[in-house]
Amino acid sequence: MTARLIALLWLTISASPAAEKPRLVLFLAADDLRCDLACYGHPAARTPNFDRLAQRSVVFHRAYCQQALCNPSRASLLTGKRPDELGIWDLPTHFRSSHPNALTIPQHFRNHGWFTRNLGKIFHNFHHDTMGDPASWSVPAEFHWGQHSTDTPQLPDPLPPNLASDPKCECRDIPDDTLIDGRIAAAAVRAIHDAAGRTEPTFLAVGFWKPHAPFNAPKRYWDLYRRDRLPEIPAPAWPQHAPAIARHGSQEILGWQQRRSLSPDAARELRHGYLAAISFLDAQLGRILDALDSSGLASQTIIALWSDHGFHLGEHSLWGKTSNFELDARVPLLIAAPGIPAAGSHALAELTDLFPTLTELSGLPTPDGLAGRSLVPVLRNPATQVRSAALTQHPRPSYYNLSPSRSPTSMGYSLRTQQFRYTEWRDWTTGRTTHRELYDHSSDPLETINLADFPEHAADAATAAASLLTFLPAVHQGWTPPPPQKP
């Protein structure tokens, strides 16, 4: 090949959209969003903008969080470290209290000359002395702090009437921007257009507070659904042969001091409210996509959309999160990047994989010591696998910092392979395995029968247990219980 032909070929490649350096990373987070109701074709959900984003993304159908609770999940994702490495399994512990020099994804981008900005809930949003993580951002974070119960309509009295009945629901005829997610979307629109005028590239993190309870979307999103036509709860019963330790109290929905019973009407209203919250979130996503398309940055933008964990709506007799079941562990994950065609992938992925994936897509060095693996090979070929399993864990009690001992009694480690979910519950003090679960997703995707003690599945359980040990070398070498939590 002649030198002139090589030069022409290089110019052609350099001028192509796929070769453009990214100028914007849109890091989009949802809270408590289960994946089957976001963008995977669930017949009950009205999510045209999730579908719209999916049409330009690689959609990961088997992506998993590392713990189904906001603070540990977000701390793990943002630092690329597992909860055990951070020593964070609860809501109150800030990751910098134990790891003051930890490096976060936005901090890494900032260190390499990117302008980083936080709108909404990216780090955990309350219980901490430190509000968010100022070291991660070029300018102070906005809309990122406060309890979810404070997200009330910003309107002068009298408010339109509340047409909902359940204490976790609210249905009022109000504009979107009276709630925090509407204001976050409006600020994100402005920030995208601001990014188009910047000389340095921008890492824009937009963290929506929905569909986390309370389910208080504006009335028009409730009106998208007919409550009497919502599908029945799939697999509402506790899984056969499942140990009691896998259960939790559903406190977030049923109450912390005294657990209430839900009538069938109340259960339907809660499910209706959750769907309305998803559609409200979907509309805010649409505003962001519109702004991106009008900004001129779309061909130079990387989008990563994720949720911190899933959510039960009566399945397995559970409400909320904090389990190791599939509905809590599995999360939406969509990644769009210049030159990457839209596709769906059943490759296993973890939220820890986002750190190395975004650095590689952005041309930045990847820090050492990350738990995740880059998903770029999957983006280029969705049939590729970069990991054989994904690890999720959760302690018992679920909210152990509220228990008298302020320490867990057990930790459940759950490994998801292509076919199975295998869970071991280990005593906090001794590390001894006390209970096991095995669910075969090829025949039982709803996880209704625990097969761990079935003789015909002994080999499957043994294989999964051996694979789990490769994820937990400390357990393999000898159990060292994590330190107790401070009162």
C-alpha positions in Angstrom: 0.0 0.0 0.0 1.4 3.4 -1.0 2.1 6.1 1.6 -0.5 8.3 -0.2 -3.2 5.7 0.0 -2.4 5.1 3.7 -2.7 8.8 4.3 -6.0 9.0 2.5 -7.3 6.0 4.5 -6.3 7.6 7.7 -8.0 10.9 6.9 -11.2 8.9 6.0 -11.2 7.1 9.3 -10.4 10.2 11.3 -13.3 12.1 9.7 -15.9 9.4 10.3 -18.4 9.9 13.2 -17.2 6.8 14.9 -13.7 8.2 15.3 -14.8 11.5 16.9 -13.6 12.0 20.4 -16.5 12.1 22.8 -17.4 15.6 24.1 -20.2 14.5 26.4 -20.8 11.6 28.8 -24.5 11.4 29.9 -24.5 9.4 33.1 -28.2 8.8 33.7 -29.4 7.1 36.9 -32.8 6.0 38.1 -33.7 4.9 41.6 -35.4 1.6 42.4 -36.2 0.9 38.7 -36.6 -2.7 38.0 -35.5 -3.6 34.5 -38.5 -5.5 33.2 -40.6 -2.4 33.4 -38.1 0.0 31.9 -37.2 -0.9 28.4 -37.6 -4.6 27.9 -41.0 -4.8 26.3 -43.2 -5.3 29.3 -46.8 -5.1 28.1 -47.9 -3.1 31.2 -45.4 -0.2 31.0 -45.7 3.0 29.0 -42.1 4.0 28.3 -41.7 5.4 24.8 -38.5 7.3 25.7 -36.8 4.3 27.2 -37.7 2.5 24.0 -36.3 5.4 22.1 -33.0 5.3 24.0 -32.9 1.5 23.5 -33.1 2.0 19.7 -29.7 3.8 19.9 -28.1 1.6 22.6 -26.8 -1.8 23.5 -29.3 -3.0 26.0 -28.0 -5.4 28.6 -30.7 -7.9 29.5 -28.6 -9.5 32.3 -27.0 -6.7 34.2 -26.8 -6.9 38.0 -26.2 -4.6 41.0 -23.8 -5.5 43.8 -26.3 -4.9 46.6 -30.0 -4.1 46.4 -29.8 -1.0 48.5 -29.1 2.6 47.4 -26.0 3.6 49.3 -23.9 0.4 49.0 -24.9 -0.1 45.3 -24.0 3.5 44.3 -20.8 3.5 46.3 -19.8 0.3 44.6 -20.7 1.4 41.1 -19.1 4.8 41.5 -15.8 3.5 42.9 -15.6 0.2 41.0 -15.2 -1.6 44.3 -17.4 -4.3 45.8 -19.3 -3.7 49.0 -17.0 -6.0 51.0 -14.0 -4.0 49.9 -15.6 -0.7 50.8 -17.1 -2.1 54.0 -20.4 -0.6 53.1 -23.6 -2.6 53.4 -26.0 0.0 55.0 -27.5 3.4 54.3 -25.6 5.7 56.8 -21.9 4.8 56.0 -20.3 7.2 53.6 -17.6 5.5 51.5 -15.1 8.2 52.3 -15.3 7.5 56.0 -13.5 4.2 55.4 -11.8 5.0 52.0 -11.0 8.8 52.1 -8.7 8.4 49.0 -11.2 6.4 46.9 -11.4 7.4 43.3 -14.8 7.8 41.7 -15.8 7.7 38.1 -16.6 11.5 37.8 -13.5 12.3 39.9 -11.3 10.3 37.4 -12.8 12.2 34.5 -12.3 15.5 36.3 -8.7 14.6 37.0 -8.2 14.2 33.2 -9.5 17.6 32.2 -13.3 17.0 32.0 -15.9 19.3 33.4 -18.0 17.2 35.7 -21.4 18.2 36.9 -24.0 16.5 39.1 -27.8 17.1 38.8 -29.9 14.9 41.1 -29.3 11.7 43.0 -26.0 10.1 42.0 -24.4 9.3 45.3 -26.8 8.5 48.2 -28.9 11.4 49.1 -29.3 11.5 52.9 -28.1 10.0 56.3 -24.5 11.2 55.7 -22.5 14.0 57.3 -21.0 14.7 53.9 -23.6 15.7 51.2 -22.8 13.7 48.2 -19.1 13.8 47.2 -17.8 17.3 46.4 -14.4 15.9 45.2 -16.2 14.4 42.2 -17.5 17.6 40.7 -16.2 20.7 39.1 -19.1 22.7 40.5 -21.4 22.1 43.5 -24.0 19.4 43.0 -27.7 20.4 42.6 -30.9 18.5 43.5 -28.8 15.8 45.1 -29.7 15.9 48.8 -32.7 15.2 50.9 -35.1 12.5 51.9 -37.6 11.2 49.3 -40.5 12.2 51.5 -39.5 15.8 51.0 -40.3 15.6 47.2 -43.6 17.4 47.6 -45.3 19.6 44.9 -43.8 23.0 44.8 -47.0 24.9 44.4 -48.8 27.5 46.5 -51.7 26.3 48.6 -54.3 25.1 48.0 -52.9 22.0 46.2 -55.1 20.1 43.8 -56.8 17.2 45.7 -54.9 13.9 46.2 -56.9 11.2 44.4 -54.8 8.3 45.8 -55.7 6.4 49.0 -52.6 4.5 50.0 -50.1 6.4 52.3 -47.3 5.6 49.9 -49.2 7.1 46.9 -50.1 10.6 45.8 -52.1 11.5 42.6 -52.5 15.2 42.0 -53.1 17.2 38.8 -49.9 19.1 38.8 -47.1 20.1 36.3 -44.0 18.0 36.0 -41.7 20.7 37.2 -43.4 21.0 40.6 -41.6 17.7 41.5 -37.9 17.3 41.8 -37.4 15.1 38.7 -39.1 17.6 36.5 -36.7 20.3 37.8 -33.8 18.0 37.3 -34.8 17.4 33.7 -35.1 21.1 33.1 -31.7 21.7 34.5 -30.2 18.9 32.5 -31.6 20.4 29.3 -29.8 23.6 30.1 -26.6 21.7 31.0 -26.5 19.8 27.7 -26.7 23.1 25.7 -24.0 24.5 28.0 -21.8 21.5 27.2 -22.2 22.2 23.5 -20.5 25.6 24.0 -17.6 24.3 26.2 -14.1 23.7 25.0 -13.4 21.0 27.5 -15.5 17.7 27.4 -18.3 17.3 29.9 -19.3 14.5 32.2 -22.9 15.2 33.1 -24.5 13.0 35.8 -28.2 13.2 36.0 -29.8 11.2 38.8 -33.6 10.9 38.9 -35.3 10.2 42.2 -38.0 8.1 40.7 -39.6 5.6 40.7 -38.6 5.4 44.4 -41.5 5.8 46.8 -43.6 7.8 47.5 -45.3 7.1 44.2 -46.5 10.6 43.6 -46.3 11.2 39.8 -48.6 13.8 38.4 -52.1 12.6 37.6 -51.6 12.4 33.8 -49.2 9.6 34.3 -51.6 7.7 36.5 -54.1 8.2 33.7 -52.0 6.2 31.3 -53.0 3.0 33.1 -56.3 1.2 33.9 -55.9 -0.3 37.3 -58.4 -3.0 36.6 -56.4 -4.1 33.6 -53.0 -4.4 35.3 -51.6 -7.9 35.1 -51.8 -10.0 38.2 -48.7 -10.3 40.4 -46.6 -13.1 39.0 -45.2 -15.6 41.5 -46.8 -14.0 44.6 -46.0 -16.9 46.9 -42.8 -17.5 48.8 -40.5 -19.8 46.8 -40.8 -23.4 47.6 -38.0 -24.7 49.9 -36.5 -21.2 50.2 -35.0 -20.5 53.6 -36.6 -17.8 55.8 -33.3 -15.9 56.0 -33.8 -14.9 52.3 -37.0 -13.0 53.3 -37.1 -9.4 54.6 -39.8 -7.3 56.2 -40.8 -5.1 53.3 -40.4 -2.2 55.7 -40.1 0.5 53.1 -43.7 -0.1 51.9 -45.3 -2.0 54.8 -44.0 0.1 57.7 -41.0 0.3 60.0 -42.5 0.2 63.4 -45.6 -1.8 62.8 -46.0 -3.9 59.6 -49.4 -3.3 57.9 -51.3 -5.8 55.8 -52.1 -4.9 52.2 -55.6 -5.4 50.9 -55.8 -6.5 47.2 -57.0 -2.9 46.4 -54.0 -1.4 48.2 -51.6 -3.7 46.4 -53.1 -2.8 43.0 -52.9 1.0 43.8 -49.2 0.6 44.8 -48.4 -1.2 41.5 -50.4 1.4 39.6 -48.4 4.2 41.4 -45.1 2.5 40.6 -46.0 2.3 36.9 -47.1 6.0 36.9 -43.7 6.9 38.5 -41.9 5.1 35.7 -43.9 6.9 33.0 -43.2 10.2 34.7 -39.5 9.3 34.7 -39.7 8.3 31.1 -41.1 11.7 30.2 -38.1 13.4 31.8 -35.8 11.1 29.9 -37.5 12.3 26.7 -36.7 15.9 27.5 -33.1 15.0 27.9 -33.0 13.1 24.6 -34.7 16.0 22.8 -32.1 18.4 24.2 -29.2 16.1 23.1 -30.6 15.7 19.6 -31.0 19.5 19.2 -27.6 20.3 20.8 -25.4 19.0 17.9 -23.6 16.7 20.4 -25.4 13.4 19.8 -22.7 12.0 17.5 -20.1 12.8 20.2 -22.0 11.6 23.2 -21.7 8.5 25.3 -24.9 7.6 27.2 -25.0 5.2 30.2 -28.3 4.7 31.8 -28.6 2.5 34.9 -30.6 1.9 38.1 -29.1 1.2 41.5 -31.2 -2.0 42.0 -34.5 -3.5 41.2 -37.8 -3.7 43.2 -40.4 -6.2 44.3 -44.1 -5.4 43.8 -45.6 -8.3 45.7 -43.6 -11.1 44.0 -42.3 -13.7 46.5 -44.6 -11.9 49.0 -42.1 -9.1 49.1 -42.3 -5.3 48.6 -39.3 -3.1 47.9 -35.7 -4.1 47.7 -33.0 -5.7 50.0 -33.1 -9.3 48.7 -30.8 -11.4 46.6 -33.6 -12.5 44.2 -33.5 -11.7 40.5 -36.1 -8.9 40.7 -33.9 -6.9 43.1 -30.5 -7.8 41.7 -31.2 -7.3 38.0 -31.0 -3.7 36.8 -31.6 -1.7 33.6 -28.3 -1.0 31.8 -28.2 0.8 28.4 -25.0 2.1 26.8 -24.9 4.2 23.7 -21.6 5.4 22.1 -20.5 6.8 18.8 -19.9 4.1 16.2 -21.7 1.4 18.3 -24.8 0.0 16.6 -28.0 -0.6 18.7 -28.4 -4.2 19.8 -29.5 -6.4 22.7 -27.1 -8.5 24.6 -27.6 -11.4 27.1 -24.0 -11.1 28.2 -23.7 -11.0 32.0 -22.7 -7.6 33.4 -22.3 -5.9 36.7 -22.6 -2.3 37.6 -18.9 -2.4 38.6 -18.3 -2.8 34.9 -19.3 0.8 34.2 -16.1 2.4 35.5 -13.7 0.5 33.1 -16.2 0.7 30.2 -16.6 4.5 30.4 -12.9 5.1 30.7 -12.1 2.9 27.6 -14.9 4.5 25.5 -13.6 8.0 26.5 -9.9 7.2 25.8 -8.9 7.6 29.4 -6.6 5.3 31.3 -8.4 2.7 33.5 -7.3 2.8 37.1 -5.9 -0.3 38.7 -7.7 -2.4 41.2 -11.3 -2.2 39.8 -13.6 -5.1 40.4 -15.4 -4.6 37.1 -14.5 -5.5 33.5 -14.9 -3.4 30.4 -18.0 -4.1 28.4 -16.5 -2.5 25.3 -16.0 -6.0 23.7 -19.7 -6.6 24.2 -20.6 -3.3 22.7 -18.7 -4.2 19.6 -20.1 -7.7 19.5 -23.2 -8.3 21.7 -22.7 -12.1 21.5 -19.4 -11.7 23.4 -19.1 -12.6 27.1 -16.6 -10.8 29.4 -17.6 -12.6 32.6 -19.0 -16.0 33.6 -21.1 -14.7 36.5 -22.3 -11.6 38.3 -22.2 -11.2 42.1 -24.8 -9.6 44.3 -24.9 -9.7 48.1 -27.1 -8.6 51.0 -26.8 -8.8 54.8 -29.4 -9.9 57.3 -31.0 -8.0 59.0 -31.6 -6.0 55.8 -31.3 -2.7 57.7 -28.9 -4.0 60.4 -27.9 -0.6 61.6 -31.4 -0.3 63.0 -31.0 -3.6 65.0 -29.8 -3.6 68.6 -26.4 -5.1 67.7 -25.7 -2.7 64.9 -24.1 -5.6 63.1 -25.3 -8.2 60.6 -25.9 -11.7 61.7 -25.4 -13.2 58.2 -24.3 -12.2 54.7 -25.9 -13.7 51.6 -23.7 -14.0 48.5 -25.6 -14.6 45.3 -24.0 -15.6 42.0 -25.9 -15.3 38.7 -24.6 -17.4 35.9 -26.3 -17.8 32.5 -28.5 -20.6 33.8 -28.6 -20.4 37.6 -28.8 -18.1 40.6 -26.9 -19.7 43.5 -26.9 -18.1 46.9 -25.0 -18.9 50.1 -26.0 -17.4 53.5 -22.9 -17.2 55.7 -22.8 -16.7 59.4 -21.3 -13.2 60.1 -19.0 -14.4 62.9 -17.8 -17.8 61.7 -18.3 -17.6 57.9 -20.0 -21.0 58.0 -22.6 -21.5 55.3 -26.0 -22.0 56.9 -28.4 -21.9 54.0 -28.2 -22.3 50.2 -30.5 -21.5 47.3 -30.4 -22.6 43.7 -32.8 -21.4 41.0 -32.7 -22.7 37.4 -33.6 -19.8 35.1 -33.8 -22.1 32.1 -37.0 -23.7 33.6 -37.9 -21.3 36.4 -37.2 -17.7 35.5 -39.4 -16.4 38.3 -37.4 -18.3 41.0 -40.3 -20.2 42.5 -38.5 -23.4 43.6 -35.2 -23.6 45.5 -33.3 -26.7 44.1 -30.2 -26.5 46.3 -31.0 -29.6 48.3 -32.5 -31.7 45.4 -30.1 -34.7 44.8 -30.5 -34.4 41.1 -29.1 -30.8 41.2 -26.2 -31.5 43.6 -23.7 -31.2 40.8 -25.2 -27.9 39.6 -25.0 -26.5 43.2 -21.4 -27.7 43.6 -20.3 -26.1 40.4 -22.0 -22.8 41.4 -20.4 -23.0 44.8 -17.0 -23.5 43.4 -17.5 -20.5 41.0 -18.6 -18.4 44.0 -15.3 -19.0 45.7 -13.5 -17.5 42.8 -15.3 -14.3 43.5 -14.7 -14.5 47.2 -11.0 -15.4 47.7 -11.1 -14.1 51.3 -13.8 -16.7 52.0 -11.9 -19.4 50.3 -8.7 -18.7 52.3 -10.5 -18.3 55.6 -13.4 -16.1 56.8 -12.5 -12.8 58.3 -15.7 -11.1 59.5 -16.0 -7.4 58.6 -15.8 -5.0 61.6 -19.0 -4.2 63.5 -20.7 -1.0 62.7 -20.5 2.0 65.0 -23.7 2.7 67.0 
